[in-house]
């Protein structure tokens, strides 16, 4: 369900649309499917989606005053709850034509998510996920955001364990069937610490350089990892 909703939002991405447009659409679609937005009201967050543009890493608050422009990169982070369980996902898109650096960041960011997902195997350690993501991103010449992490997910939106996007392999809990994770690499051009804006939500890069964000919810079963937020145009 969530993949279908995010797919419909992505189809509407174009210069001239406000981030509030996407928030309104997201809430309408979630509620029409008999679900509830996971983010709205969470710790006081005022919206259904995180709508983050360019240097905004995550938690960008939708606004009628924020317009998409040609050449932007636009991240949508979205979650819903139905029948007592949450799912969470994110993607970053090019708005029209973007420069070569942005295009490469988008490619590396999305691929780093799959590098992490490939480590969701029975018997692996939690940090195997973290290491796979961080090693791929750093080798490509970019940097992972260290202040924000992936997480367990289920009856609560954010559950233990935390899943950093960096670190050595072979540490942490062993992965076993029944575990559910939201894996979400956030990558940026600079190695500076992120900053939180005056609205107390929007996280931006230290240098003002670009950032991208990708996320899926994964459940580990006896038969292996199932990416429950997989859209029809993606491959597991």
PAVEXFI-834363 format. One record per residue (C-alpha): residue number from 1; residue in three letters; x, y, z. Coordinates in pm, 1 decimal. Example, Ala and Ser with C-alpha at 12.3 -4.5 7.8 and 13.67 -1.06 7.14 Angstrom:
BEGIN
+------+------+----------+----------+----------+
: resi : resn :        x :        y :        z :
+------+------+----------+----------+----------+
:    1 :  ALA :   1230.0 :   -450.0 :    780.0 :
:    2 :  SER :   1367.0 :   -106.0 :    714.0 :
+------+------+----------+----------+----------+
***
This chain:
BEGIN
+------+------+----------+----------+----------+
: resi : resn :        x :        y :        z :
+------+------+----------+----------+----------+
:    1 :  UNK :      0.0 :      0.0 :      0.0 :
:    2 :  UNK :    268.3 :    248.0 :     95.9 :
:    3 :  UNK :    468.9 :    176.0 :   -218.4 :
:    4 :  UNK :    160.6 :    245.8 :   -428.6 :
:    5 :  UNK :    103.4 :    576.7 :   -251.6 :
:    6 :  UNK :    465.1 :    690.4 :   -281.3 :
:    7 :  UNK :    461.7 :    589.2 :   -647.1 :
:    8 :  UNK :    163.3 :    814.9 :   -709.4 :
:    9 :  UNK :    335.5 :   1102.7 :   -533.0 :
:   10 :  UNK :    648.4 :   1054.2 :   -743.0 :
:   11 :  UNK :    443.6 :   1075.1 :  -1061.0 :
:   12 :  UNK :    343.9 :   1430.2 :   -962.9 :
:   13 :  UNK :    695.0 :   1561.4 :   -901.0 :
:   14 :  UNK :    765.7 :   1857.5 :  -1130.2 :
:   15 :  UNK :    887.9 :   2214.9 :  -1105.7 :
:   16 :  UNK :    632.3 :   2458.8 :   -965.9 :
:   17 :  UNK :    459.5 :   2229.5 :   -718.2 :
:   18 :  UNK :    470.9 :   2308.1 :   -347.4 :
:   19 :  UNK :    578.0 :   2055.3 :    -86.2 :
:   20 :  UNK :    236.9 :   2105.8 :     77.5 :
:   21 :  UNK :     75.3 :   1969.9 :   -239.2 :
:   22 :  UNK :    245.3 :   1635.8 :   -178.5 :
:   23 :  UNK :    156.1 :   1632.1 :    190.9 :
:   24 :  UNK :   -212.1 :   1690.8 :    117.2 :
:   25 :  UNK :   -212.5 :   1420.3 :   -147.0 :
:   26 :  UNK :    -30.4 :   1172.4 :     77.0 :
:   27 :  UNK :   -271.8 :   1209.8 :    367.3 :
:   28 :  UNK :   -573.0 :   1176.7 :    137.5 :
:   29 :  UNK :   -440.8 :    856.4 :    -22.3 :
:   30 :  UNK :   -339.5 :    699.6 :    310.8 :
:   31 :  UNK :   -679.0 :    760.7 :    466.6 :
:   32 :  UNK :   -863.2 :    642.0 :    155.0 :
:   33 :  UNK :   -685.9 :    306.9 :    197.9 :
:   34 :  UNK :   -811.5 :    275.9 :    554.0 :
:   35 :  UNK :   -476.1 :    356.1 :    710.3 :
:   36 :  UNK :   -339.3 :    634.0 :    932.5 :
:   37 :  UNK :    -31.3 :    853.3 :    864.5 :
:   38 :  UNK :    247.5 :    734.2 :   1093.4 :
:   39 :  UNK :    425.7 :   1069.5 :   1108.5 :
:   40 :  UNK :    142.1 :   1315.4 :   1170.2 :
:   41 :  UNK :    148.5 :   1408.6 :   1537.7 :
:   42 :  UNK :    450.9 :   1188.2 :   1609.3 :
:   43 :  UNK :    646.1 :   1376.0 :   1878.2 :
:   44 :  UNK :    452.0 :   1681.6 :   1764.6 :
:   45 :  UNK :    544.4 :   1658.1 :   1394.0 :
:   46 :  UNK :    277.1 :   1855.1 :   1204.6 :
:   47 :  UNK :    256.9 :   1675.4 :    869.3 :
:   48 :  UNK :    204.9 :   1342.1 :    694.0 :
:   49 :  UNK :    536.7 :   1335.0 :    505.6 :
:   50 :  UNK :    890.4 :   1465.1 :    542.5 :
:   51 :  UNK :    947.9 :   1681.3 :    234.0 :
:   52 :  UNK :   1317.4 :   1766.9 :    202.9 :
:   53 :  UNK :   1484.3 :   1957.3 :    -80.6 :
:   54 :  UNK :   1855.0 :   1969.9 :   -174.9 :
:   55 :  UNK :   2057.9 :   2037.6 :    142.9 :
:   56 :  UNK :   1769.1 :   1921.8 :    365.3 :
:   57 :  UNK :   1857.3 :   1573.8 :    487.3 :
:   58 :  UNK :   1529.6 :   1476.1 :    654.8 :
:   59 :  UNK :   1229.0 :   1612.3 :    848.8 :
:   60 :  UNK :   1157.2 :   1896.6 :    608.5 :
:   61 :  UNK :    811.4 :   2029.2 :    697.6 :
:   62 :  UNK :    577.2 :   2066.3 :    397.1 :
:   63 :  UNK :    482.1 :   2423.6 :    317.4 :
:   64 :  UNK :    283.4 :   2630.5 :     69.4 :
:   65 :  UNK :    590.4 :   2857.4 :     58.7 :
:   66 :  UNK :    837.3 :   2591.8 :    -59.4 :
:   67 :  UNK :    829.5 :   2527.6 :   -435.4 :
:   68 :  UNK :   1013.1 :   2263.9 :   -636.3 :
:   69 :  UNK :   1250.5 :   2406.0 :   -896.6 :
:   70 :  UNK :   1420.7 :   2259.7 :  -1201.4 :
:   71 :  UNK :   1743.8 :   2093.1 :  -1092.1 :
:   72 :  UNK :   1635.9 :   2024.8 :   -731.7 :
:   73 :  UNK :   1654.8 :   1686.6 :   -563.3 :
:   74 :  UNK :   1341.6 :   1615.3 :   -359.0 :
:   75 :  UNK :   1311.1 :   1355.0 :    -82.1 :
:   76 :  UNK :    980.2 :   1217.6 :     40.5 :
:   77 :  UNK :    982.5 :   1013.9 :    362.5 :
:   78 :  UNK :    643.6 :    858.5 :    440.3 :
:   79 :  UNK :    489.5 :    604.9 :    676.6 :
:   80 :  UNK :    149.9 :    456.7 :    750.6 :
:   81 :  UNK :    -11.9 :    240.4 :   1015.7 :
:   82 :  UNK :   -281.1 :    -18.0 :    947.7 :
:   83 :  UNK :   -408.5 :   -308.4 :   1159.5 :
:   84 :  UNK :   -172.2 :   -203.4 :   1436.2 :
:   85 :  UNK :    152.1 :   -214.6 :   1234.3 :
:   86 :  UNK :    367.8 :     54.9 :   1077.7 :
:   87 :  UNK :    567.5 :     64.6 :    753.9 :
:   88 :  UNK :    813.3 :    337.1 :    656.0 :
:   89 :  UNK :    987.2 :    426.2 :    330.2 :
:   90 :  UNK :   1162.5 :    710.2 :    151.7 :
:   91 :  UNK :   1297.0 :    802.7 :   -188.2 :
:   92 :  UNK :   1474.9 :   1098.3 :   -346.4 :
:   93 :  UNK :   1394.8 :   1216.8 :   -696.5 :
:   94 :  UNK :   1537.2 :   1452.3 :   -952.6 :
:   95 :  UNK :   1314.1 :   1749.3 :  -1031.9 :
:   96 :  UNK :   1358.9 :   1785.0 :  -1406.6 :
:   97 :  UNK :   1720.2 :   1785.3 :  -1521.4 :
:   98 :  UNK :   1985.9 :   1772.6 :  -1249.3 :
:   99 :  UNK :   2362.1 :   1802.9 :  -1269.5 :
:  100 :  UNK :   2601.6 :   1508.2 :  -1287.1 :
:  101 :  UNK :   2686.3 :   1519.7 :   -916.0 :
:  102 :  UNK :   2321.8 :   1503.8 :   -815.1 :
:  103 :  UNK :   2253.9 :   1222.7 :  -1059.2 :
:  104 :  UNK :   2546.0 :   1021.6 :   -923.2 :
:  105 :  UNK :   2437.9 :   1085.0 :   -563.1 :
:  106 :  UNK :   2092.1 :    955.6 :   -644.6 :
:  107 :  UNK :   2238.2 :    640.3 :   -798.0 :
:  108 :  UNK :   2481.1 :    578.2 :   -510.6 :
:  109 :  UNK :   2219.9 :    649.8 :   -245.0 :
:  110 :  UNK :   1967.8 :    406.7 :   -387.7 :
:  111 :  UNK :   2229.5 :    138.5 :   -445.6 :
:  112 :  UNK :   2361.1 :    176.4 :    -90.8 :
:  113 :  UNK :   2014.8 :     88.2 :     39.6 :
:  114 :  UNK :   2023.9 :   -237.3 :   -154.7 :
:  115 :  UNK :   2376.1 :   -307.7 :    -32.6 :
:  116 :  UNK :   2234.8 :   -293.8 :    319.2 :
:  117 :  UNK :   1925.7 :   -499.0 :    236.8 :
:  118 :  UNK :   2144.6 :   -773.8 :     92.0 :
:  119 :  UNK :   2290.9 :   -824.8 :    441.2 :
:  120 :  UNK :   1949.7 :   -900.1 :    596.7 :
:  121 :  UNK :   2013.2 :  -1273.0 :    626.8 :
:  122 :  UNK :   1951.3 :  -1522.6 :    904.8 :
:  123 :  UNK :   2264.1 :  -1542.5 :   1120.6 :
:  124 :  UNK :   2421.5 :  -1217.5 :   1005.8 :
:  125 :  UNK :   2498.0 :   -947.0 :   1261.0 :
:  126 :  UNK :   2316.0 :   -615.6 :   1271.0 :
:  127 :  UNK :   2630.2 :   -415.9 :   1193.3 :
:  128 :  UNK :   2678.5 :   -611.6 :    870.9 :
:  129 :  UNK :   2396.3 :   -393.0 :    735.2 :
:  130 :  UNK :   2561.2 :    -75.7 :    862.5 :
:  131 :  UNK :   2902.9 :   -165.1 :    725.0 :
:  132 :  UNK :   2771.3 :   -256.6 :    379.3 :
:  133 :  UNK :   2600.5 :     80.8 :    343.9 :
:  134 :  UNK :   2884.1 :    293.0 :    478.9 :
:  135 :  UNK :   3157.5 :    114.4 :    288.9 :
:  136 :  UNK :   2971.6 :    147.8 :    -41.0 :
:  137 :  UNK :   2899.1 :    519.0 :     10.1 :
:  138 :  UNK :   3247.7 :    614.4 :    128.2 :
:  139 :  UNK :   3414.6 :    415.7 :   -152.0 :
:  140 :  UNK :   3202.1 :    612.6 :   -397.8 :
:  141 :  UNK :   3336.3 :    939.6 :   -254.5 :
:  142 :  UNK :   3033.3 :   1052.9 :    -54.9 :
:  143 :  UNK :   2959.3 :   1056.5 :    319.0 :
:  144 :  UNK :   2688.4 :    897.2 :    530.8 :
:  145 :  UNK :   2487.3 :   1099.4 :    778.9 :
:  146 :  UNK :   2590.6 :    969.6 :   1121.7 :
:  147 :  UNK :   2344.6 :   1155.3 :   1342.5 :
:  148 :  UNK :   2033.6 :    974.1 :   1209.6 :
:  149 :  UNK :   1980.8 :    601.3 :   1173.4 :
:  150 :  UNK :   1755.5 :    324.7 :   1054.4 :
:  151 :  UNK :   1551.0 :    136.5 :   1311.3 :
:  152 :  UNK :   1336.1 :   -154.4 :   1404.7 :
:  153 :  UNK :    968.4 :   -116.0 :   1316.8 :
:  154 :  UNK :    641.0 :   -288.6 :   1399.2 :
:  155 :  UNK :    371.3 :   -193.9 :   1647.8 :
:  156 :  UNK :    565.2 :    130.6 :   1699.6 :
:  157 :  UNK :    710.6 :    344.6 :   1421.6 :
:  158 :  UNK :   1056.9 :    348.8 :   1579.5 :
:  159 :  UNK :   1165.0 :     39.5 :   1769.2 :
:  160 :  UNK :   1496.3 :   -105.2 :   1875.7 :
:  161 :  UNK :   1747.6 :   -170.8 :   1740.1 :
:  162 :  UNK :   1897.3 :    142.3 :   1591.1 :
:  163 :  UNK :   2074.4 :     77.8 :   1259.4 :
:  164 :  UNK :   2356.4 :    323.4 :   1184.1 :
:  165 :  UNK :   2470.4 :    359.1 :    824.2 :
:  166 :  UNK :   2838.3 :    306.9 :    907.4 :
:  167 :  UNK :   3065.9 :     95.8 :   1125.6 :
:  168 :  UNK :   3260.7 :   -231.3 :   1129.1 :
:  169 :  UNK :   3089.0 :   -560.7 :   1040.2 :
:  170 :  UNK :   3028.7 :   -849.7 :   1275.8 :
:  171 :  UNK :   2877.8 :   -664.9 :   1573.1 :
:  172 :  UNK :   2535.6 :   -641.4 :   1734.1 :
:  173 :  UNK :   2245.5 :   -881.0 :   1751.4 :
:  174 :  UNK :   2218.3 :  -1182.4 :   1523.5 :
:  175 :  UNK :   1941.3 :  -1153.0 :   1269.7 :
:  176 :  UNK :   1660.1 :  -1405.3 :   1295.7 :
:  177 :  UNK :   1316.6 :  -1465.4 :   1142.4 :
:  178 :  UNK :   1042.8 :  -1233.6 :   1264.0 :
:  179 :  UNK :   1258.9 :   -923.2 :   1281.3 :
:  180 :  UNK :   1147.7 :   -612.0 :   1092.3 :
:  181 :  UNK :   1371.9 :   -321.4 :   1000.9 :
:  182 :  UNK :   1346.8 :     18.4 :    834.9 :
:  183 :  UNK :   1684.7 :     61.3 :    666.2 :
:  184 :  UNK :   1749.1 :    418.3 :    551.5 :
:  185 :  UNK :   2081.6 :    547.2 :    424.8 :
:  186 :  UNK :   2110.9 :    925.9 :    411.5 :
:  187 :  UNK :   2416.8 :   1044.3 :    223.4 :
:  188 :  UNK :   2574.4 :   1383.8 :    161.2 :
:  189 :  UNK :   2861.5 :   1552.4 :    -16.5 :
:  190 :  UNK :   3038.7 :   1691.7 :    289.7 :
:  191 :  UNK :   3174.3 :   1529.5 :    605.2 :
:  192 :  UNK :   3056.3 :   1810.1 :    835.1 :
:  193 :  UNK :   2800.3 :   1750.7 :   1111.9 :
:  194 :  UNK :   2438.0 :   1815.8 :   1019.6 :
:  195 :  UNK :   2243.6 :   2106.8 :   1168.6 :
:  196 :  UNK :   1880.5 :   2143.6 :   1278.1 :
:  197 :  UNK :   1699.8 :   2453.0 :   1151.2 :
:  198 :  UNK :   1505.9 :   2701.7 :   1364.9 :
:  199 :  UNK :   1181.0 :   2506.6 :   1311.7 :
:  200 :  UNK :   1341.0 :   2235.0 :   1532.7 :
:  201 :  UNK :   1269.2 :   1968.4 :   1271.8 :
:  202 :  UNK :   1443.7 :   2029.7 :    939.9 :
:  203 :  UNK :   1791.7 :   1874.4 :    930.4 :
:  204 :  UNK :   2039.7 :   2023.8 :    681.6 :
:  205 :  UNK :   2394.2 :   1942.6 :    574.4 :
:  206 :  UNK :   2677.8 :   2132.8 :    738.6 :
:  207 :  UNK :   2801.7 :   2286.1 :    413.7 :
:  208 :  UNK :   2465.8 :   2340.7 :    244.2 :
:  209 :  UNK :   2557.7 :   2072.3 :    -10.7 :
:  210 :  UNK :   2320.2 :   1811.2 :   -144.7 :
:  211 :  UNK :   2182.3 :   1514.2 :     48.4 :
:  212 :  UNK :   1973.9 :   1214.4 :    -61.4 :
:  213 :  UNK :   1768.8 :    963.2 :    138.7 :
:  214 :  UNK :   1633.2 :    616.9 :     54.1 :
:  215 :  UNK :   1442.8 :    372.4 :    276.8 :
:  216 :  UNK :   1255.8 :     41.9 :    272.1 :
:  217 :  UNK :   1085.8 :   -169.5 :    537.3 :
:  218 :  UNK :   1216.1 :   -527.5 :    542.3 :
:  219 :  UNK :   1087.4 :   -833.0 :    728.0 :
:  220 :  UNK :   1318.0 :  -1131.8 :    777.4 :
:  221 :  UNK :   1133.1 :  -1461.3 :    731.6 :
:  222 :  UNK :   1237.4 :  -1826.2 :    736.8 :
:  223 :  UNK :   1277.1 :  -1794.4 :    358.8 :
:  224 :  UNK :   1485.9 :  -1477.3 :    370.7 :
:  225 :  UNK :   1430.0 :  -1102.5 :    356.2 :
:  226 :  UNK :   1103.0 :   -963.4 :    221.4 :
:  227 :  UNK :   1101.6 :   -597.7 :    119.3 :
:  228 :  UNK :    742.0 :   -516.4 :    205.1 :
:  229 :  UNK :    758.5 :   -162.5 :     60.0 :
:  230 :  UNK :    885.5 :   -278.7 :   -278.1 :
:  231 :  UNK :    724.6 :    -99.1 :   -571.1 :
:  232 :  UNK :    638.5 :   -264.3 :   -899.3 :
:  233 :  UNK :    928.3 :   -100.3 :  -1086.9 :
:  234 :  UNK :   1197.1 :   -209.9 :   -843.0 :
:  235 :  UNK :   1385.0 :   -537.1 :   -820.5 :
:  236 :  UNK :   1460.2 :   -723.0 :   -499.6 :
+------+------+----------+----------+----------+
***
